Amino acid sequence: MCLKMSKKVEFLGFFWYNITHMIITKHGESFLKFVYADKTIAFNPISKNSKQKTTKFGSDIAISCLYHPDFNGYDQVSYKDKVPFTIKGAGEYEISDVFIKGYGLKQKFQKADEMITSYSILFDEINLVVIGPISKAEDFSNEAYEEFNKGDIFIVPIGGEETFTPKEAAKFVKQFSPKVVIPIFYSSKDQLKEFSAELGSELKTEEKLTIKKKDLPEEGKKELIELKTI
């Protein structure tokens, strides 16, 4: 699947379309990498102080859902003179034609009260929604729900305990109309199977997701993608 950017360039009397796609890869429970044109976004990079295995690469933007070693390894996504612009909480941000909105909720994480942020990320024609490790969504503002409703791709935790259970995650996603759903923050295949059944979508497994806007599923249909951790 792929995302088309309709930037038209005239060359020797002909029009050529500069087609740009996005690549999404998964590097941990909730550590994601988005590559679009010449931009790289690290989402929830794992710190070297975490017990989880981390991955190091350079990024232009680093986004964190909460201040915790499993989510805030900004140093791991800095490389040589490439230091990312960091986003650590709620607000509106515009960085090099990438538009980001964050919506925070105060909830428990590992028994501590934390401000957990979920994000809407707009790359030209495609909108990603990434939900933080939350267990309740009732306190999201109307503005947040309106923004999430624009999402083409939903990335949502399904692992239970301190996040949505598979059933709760499916119920939340069904309030919106995403074309692609990617589960994160889970520990077993059984959780994936339950989420797939509750959502009513067949699960496909990919090492990476390459997206063009024109190839997203048509309205009313959604694809459920398990990304392998690489």
Secondary structure, DSSP 8 states (H G I E B T S, - for coil): -B----EEEEETTEEEEE---EEEEE-SSS-EEEEETTEEEEES---TTSSS-------SEEE-SSSSTTT--GGGG-BTTB--EEE-SSEEEEETTEEEEEEEEEEEETTEEEEEEEEEEEETTEEEEE--S-S--TT--HHHHHHHTT-SEEEEE---TTS--HHHHHHHHTTS--SEEEEES---HHHHHHHHHHHT--EEEES-EEEBGGGS--TT--EEEEE-B-
